[in-house]
Amino acid sequence: MRISELAAATDTSVATLKYYLREGMLPPGAPVSQTRSEYGAEHVRRVGVIRALTDVAGLPVQRARAVLALIDHPGPDLFDELGRAIAQLPPTIDPDAPPPADPEGAYPRARAVIDALGQVWDPRYAAVAQLEQALEAAERAGLAMTPERLAAYAPAIRAIAEYDVSRIPADSSDAIGYAVLGTALYEPVIAALRRLAHQDVAARRLGSPELGGTAQAG
Amino acid sequence: MRISELAAATDTSVATLKYYLREGMLPPGAPVSQTRSEYGAEHVRRVGVIRALTDVAGLPVQRARAVLALIDHPGPDLFDELGRAIAQLPPTIDPDAPPPADPEGAYPRARAVIDALGQVWDPRYAAVAQLEQALEAAERAGLAMTPERLAAYAPAIRAIAEYDVSRIPADSSDAIGYAVLGTALYEPVIAALRRLAHQDVAARRLGSPELGGTAQAG
């Protein structure tokens, strides 16, 4: 297909596609004349990946380019590469901020939760700082995490993560792409499903006029 | 406490507190002289709520004010008020966009998922459009929702939502505050816990040098 058709197929402007091409984020098409290149299904997929990173995950283009580089040229240690790629996703910690002077004591709320779950503790992992920030904000608003809430959430989240990891492709490059996209794209899906489940559970408990006509037995 | 002490207690500038006071988002303190008011624990809590809405949920101040108004003056129908309050949270649908001409057919991916789960279907609920957008983005990036993934996620998300709703306070005003804050504040907690669970599950499956020394038996 021509670049105009690729634009239509991906709902992306030709100017944006040319920008991705110049930045090396989108591989060039096969040249068919001096002024025309031919694009294929792999380009459609790649534009979907770029837009997932920029539009859904909200990455600045340069950061999206760094993630694409990790996907295209994975290093030898898959576990390390996965951590490096996921750490690019927001909410990211300010890359110019100095690392905490005492990483072992810097994340007390996250540490308590991770210890309670018996999970791997590695304060260099970006999600640790992310969890600390989220727990601190909840605490300030008067809705601190409780052992009871953690006990309700943890097995559910573990079940989701077990499924996610069970689907990791064997090939390293595919694995990193899957991990990054699965993390970024399914966080909003999970958030929306939770809100819809709240609505459904609340409708059944609090009563709602809609429920009578349209809901099926749960 | 004085306003300067309230600022210190909430890690918020005096200028920002004065702005909240002017906007009516923060109730005035008890006047103790012509130039001084006294603030208490309820002000600390309220600033935590405002900052949860603005900093964590990312609401523009005017939208945060609308949520606070719903919390402070709940209407007679709790289920409706909950929906209205949650709909203020991002990702919001452009309020100037016209409603879909065919609301029943506008969200095919979300509809299929909600029907598969046997949940309440109400296309006016903002999370429906949110789910549709998230599912469409996943599809475009080549990671479409599958029945298998939905079957793995749905019971886990339902368990989280059941716990959340079971903790709703009986008082309407408290209930709306709890629902808004619980939705906004615990989405990042859940996202961070999922990323940490990924790391833990992947470390156990793929092997990681860190695992030997620090991890406990899972």
Interface residues (C-beta under 8 A of the other chain):
Chain A: T10 R45 G48 V49 R51 A52 D55 V56 L78 F79 L82 G83 I86 P91 A110 V113 I114 L117 G118 Q119 V120 W121 D122 Y125 A127 V128 Q130 L131 Q133 A134 L135 A137 A138 R140 A141 G142 L143 M145 R149 A152 Y153 A154 P155 A156 I157 R158 A159 I160 A161 E162 Y163 D164 V165 R167 I168 Y178 A179 L181 G182 T183 L185 Y186 E187 P188 V189 I190 A191 A192 L193 R194 R195 L196 A197 H198 Q199 D200 V201 A202 A203 R205 L206 G207 S208 E210 L211 T214 A215 Q216 A217 G218
Chain B: T10 R45 G48 V49 R51 A52 D55 V56 L78 F79 L82 G83 I86 P91 A110 V113 I114 L117 G118 Q119 V120 W121 D122 Y125 A127 V128 Q130 L131 Q133 A134 L135 A137 A138 R140 A141 G142 L143 M145 R149 A152 Y153 A154 P155 A156 I157 R158 A159 I160 A161 E162 Y163 D164 V165 R167 I168 Y178 A179 L181 G182 T183 L185 Y186 E187 P188 V189 I190 A191 A192 L193 R194 R195 L196 A197 H198 Q199 D200 V201 A202 A203 R205 L206 G207 S208 E210 L211 T214 A215 Q216 A217 G218
